[in-house]
Amino acid sequence: MELVVDGSPEQVWQALATGPGNSAWFTDAEIEERVGGALRFDFGPSGDSTGEVTEWDPPYRFGYVERDWSGDAPPIATEITVTGRDGDRCVVRMVHSLFTDRDDWDGELEGFESGWAGHFAVLRSYLRHFAGRRAVNYHLSAASQDSPYETWKRLTEALHLDGVDAGDLRTIGPVRDNVNGQVEVVAQNEQHRHVLVRLAEPLPALVLVGLHTPGGQCFVSLNGFFYGDDAVDDAEVTRTAWQRLLEHTFG
C-alpha cells in the first residue's frame, strides 16, 4: 500500500514509528525505538497486539513483526518506508507479509489490509493540520442486525451525517454544544464505508465513522482523535455522548 502525505520525513517518521505518533491517527501504542525493541498496539476491548521491532533506520525505514495479532493467526510482518519528495511531502509505503503454508489466509490478509484505508485518511489529515500536537484517541463500536444499507443510514442520520459529500460543512451531534466540522473523505464499497470529519476550533479533532461487514455481520465504529492542550477533556465529553448514541441506535 502506498500513499502521499504532507510533512518532512522526520514529521512522518514521528507519526509512524513512535507510540505518541500512532495515537494521533491509529491507536495507542508503545514502541521501543531500536531493533529488537518491544512493540504493543492497544485495541481496548479487542485486546493487544504485541511484537518486536525488526528494522529501525530513522527517518526512512521501520519494520516490526506481530506474533499474536489475531487468535491462532500466523505471525505478520510489516515494513514501512518513508521517501521525501519536493514540496515538503513524503511517499509512505507499507508492506505486509504473512508467514504460513495455509492457502485460506489469503482472504484474511486482504481484509486486514482493507481496514487501513480509513486510518490512512486520518494520517493524511493529521499531518496536514495537527502534526506534532498532543493527541488523545478512543474507539467505539457496535453490532447491527440490519443490512449494511440500513445500518449506515441509521448511523449517519443519528450523527447528522446523512447524505454527506466531501467538502460539506455539518454540525455533528449530539454532544454538548454540537460541534461544527468539515467532511474530508467519503468512501464506500460492498465491505467498507467510512466518513472522515475534521472538527473546528475550539474542538480540534478528527472523527472517523465507519462500517465493515466481516463474515456478513455489520459492525459500526466511531474513532475520535483529539489534539491540543484540552484533548483529554474534549475526548471525554464526546466519548460519553457518542457511546450513548451507539447504544440507543443499535442496542
C-alpha positions in Angstrom: 0.0 0.0 0.0 1.3 3.5 -0.9 0.1 7.0 -0.1 1.5 10.6 -0.3 1.3 12.7 2.8 2.3 16.2 3.8 5.3 16.8 6.0 9.1 16.3 6.2 10.5 12.7 6.6 11.1 13.5 10.3 7.5 14.5 10.9 6.1 11.5 9.0 8.5 9.2 10.9 7.3 10.5 14.2 3.7 9.7 13.3 4.5 6.2 12.1 7.3 4.9 14.2 6.6 6.2 17.7 4.0 5.5 20.4 2.7 9.1 20.7 2.6 9.4 16.9 0.5 6.3 16.4 -2.0 7.5 19.0 -2.7 10.6 16.8 -4.1 8.6 13.8 -4.3 4.9 14.6 -4.4 3.6 18.2 -2.4 3.9 21.5 1.0 2.2 21.1 4.2 1.5 22.9 7.3 1.2 20.7 10.9 0.7 22.0 12.8 2.6 19.4 15.5 0.1 18.5 15.9 -3.2 16.6 14.7 -5.9 19.0 12.6 -3.5 21.0 9.1 -4.4 22.2 6.1 -3.2 20.5 2.4 -3.1 21.6 -0.8 -1.8 20.0 -3.7 -1.3 22.4 -7.1 -2.1 20.8 -9.1 -1.7 24.0 -11.8 -4.4 24.4 -10.4 -6.2 21.4 -7.1 -6.8 23.2 -3.5 -6.0 22.4 -1.2 -7.0 19.6 2.4 -7.4 20.6 5.6 -8.0 18.8 9.1 -6.6 18.2 10.9 -4.1 16.1 12.8 -5.7 13.2 14.1 -2.7 11.3 15.0 0.8 12.6 16.5 3.3 10.3 15.1 6.8 11.1 13.6 8.6 9.4 13.3 6.2 6.4 12.6 2.6 7.3 10.7 0.9 10.1 9.8 -2.7 10.4 8.1 -5.0 13.0 6.6 -8.4 13.4 3.4 -9.2 15.4 3.1 -12.8 16.6 -0.3 -12.8 18.3 -2.3 -10.2 16.4 -5.4 -12.4 15.9 -6.2 -15.7 17.7 -4.3 -18.5 16.1 -3.1 -16.4 13.2 0.4 -16.9 12.0 2.9 -14.0 12.5 2.6 -11.0 10.3 5.5 -8.7 9.4 5.1 -5.0 8.5 7.6 -2.9 6.7 7.2 0.9 6.4 9.4 3.1 4.2 9.3 7.0 4.1 10.7 8.7 1.0 10.9 12.5 0.8 9.5 14.5 -2.1 9.8 18.1 -3.2 7.3 20.5 -1.6 7.6 19.1 1.9 5.7 15.9 1.1 6.6 12.2 1.5 5.6 8.9 0.0 4.7 6.2 2.6 4.8 2.6 1.6 3.5 -0.2 3.8 4.1 -3.9 3.0 2.6 -6.8 5.0 4.0 -10.3 4.9 2.1 -13.3 6.3 4.2 -16.4 7.2 2.1 -19.5 6.6 1.6 -22.5 4.4 -2.1 -22.3 4.6 -4.0 -21.0 1.5 -7.0 -20.0 3.5 -5.2 -16.9 4.9 -5.1 -15.1 1.5 -8.6 -13.6 2.2 -7.7 -12.7 5.8 -4.7 -10.7 4.6 -6.8 -8.9 2.1 -9.3 -8.0 4.7 -6.6 -6.9 7.1 -5.1 -4.5 4.6 -8.5 -3.0 3.6 -9.0 -1.9 7.1 -6.2 0.6 6.8 -7.9 2.9 4.3 -9.8 4.9 6.9 -6.8 5.3 9.2 -4.6 6.4 6.3 -7.2 9.1 5.7 -6.8 10.2 9.3 -3.0 10.1 9.0 -3.1 12.4 5.9 -5.3 14.9 7.7 -3.3 14.8 11.0 -0.1 15.5 9.2 -1.7 18.4 7.2 -3.5 20.1 10.1 -2.3 18.8 13.5 1.2 17.4 13.1 3.2 17.2 16.4 0.3 18.2 18.7 -0.6 16.2 21.7 -3.2 13.6 20.9 -5.8 11.6 22.7 -8.0 8.9 21.0 -10.8 6.5 21.6 -12.5 3.8 19.6 -16.2 2.9 19.9 -18.1 0.2 18.1 -21.5 -1.6 18.0 -23.0 -4.5 16.1 -26.1 -4.2 14.0 -28.6 -6.8 12.9 -29.7 -4.8 9.9 -28.4 -4.7 6.3 -25.3 -2.6 5.6 -27.5 0.0 3.8 -30.0 0.3 6.7 -27.2 0.2 9.3 -25.2 3.0 7.6 -28.4 5.1 7.1 -29.3 4.9 10.8 -25.8 5.7 11.9 -25.3 8.7 9.6 -28.7 10.1 10.4 -28.0 9.9 14.2 -24.8 11.8 13.7 -26.3 14.4 11.3 -24.0 13.0 8.5 -26.7 11.6 6.2 -26.1 12.2 2.5 -22.7 14.0 3.0 -20.2 14.7 0.3 -16.5 15.7 0.7 -16.3 19.4 1.5 -19.7 19.6 3.2 -19.9 21.6 6.5 -22.0 19.8 9.1 -22.9 20.3 12.8 -22.1 16.9 14.3 -24.4 15.7 17.1 -25.4 15.0 19.6 -22.9 16.4 22.1 -22.8 19.4 24.4 -22.9 22.5 22.2 -23.0 20.4 18.9 -19.7 20.9 17.1 -19.1 22.0 13.6 -17.0 20.0 11.2 -15.9 19.7 7.5 -16.3 16.4 5.7 -12.8 15.5 4.3 -13.3 12.0 3.0 -16.3 9.8 1.9 -15.6 6.3 0.8 -17.6 3.1 0.4 -17.8 -0.3 -1.3 -19.5 -3.5 -0.6 -17.5 -4.4 2.5 -16.5 -1.0 4.0 -17.8 2.5 4.3 -16.2 5.5 6.1 -16.5 9.2 6.5 -13.8 11.4 8.0 -14.8 14.7 9.5 -12.4 17.4 10.7 -13.9 19.3 13.6 -13.3 23.0 14.0 -11.7 25.1 16.8 -12.2 25.2 19.8 -12.5 21.4 19.4 -9.6 20.4 17.2 -10.2 16.8 16.2 -10.7 14.2 13.5 -13.7 11.8 13.7 -13.7 8.6 11.6 -17.1 7.0 11.3 -17.1 3.5 9.6 -18.9 0.3 8.8 -17.5 -3.1 7.9 -19.0 -6.5 7.4 -16.7 -9.4 8.4 -18.4 -12.7 7.9 -21.6 -11.0 6.7 -22.4 -9.2 10.0 -22.5 -5.4 10.3 -20.3 -3.5 12.7 -20.1 0.2 13.0 -17.3 2.2 14.5 -16.6 5.7 15.7 -12.9 6.7 16.2 -12.1 10.1 17.7 -8.7 11.8 17.6 -8.4 15.0 19.7 -5.5 17.4 19.6 -4.0 20.1 21.8 -3.9 21.1 25.5 -7.6 20.3 26.1 -7.6 17.0 24.2 -8.3 14.9 27.3 -11.4 16.9 28.3 -12.7 17.2 24.7 -12.3 13.4 24.3 -14.2 12.6 27.5 -17.2 14.9 26.7 -17.7 13.5 23.2 -17.0 9.9 24.1 -19.8 9.8 26.6 -22.3 11.3 24.2 -21.4 9.1 21.2 -21.3 5.9 23.3 -24.9 6.7 24.3 -25.8 7.4 20.7 -24.5 4.0 19.6 -26.3 2.2 22.4 -29.5 4.0 21.7 -29.3 3.4 17.9 -28.1 -0.2 17.9 -29.0 -1.6 21.3 
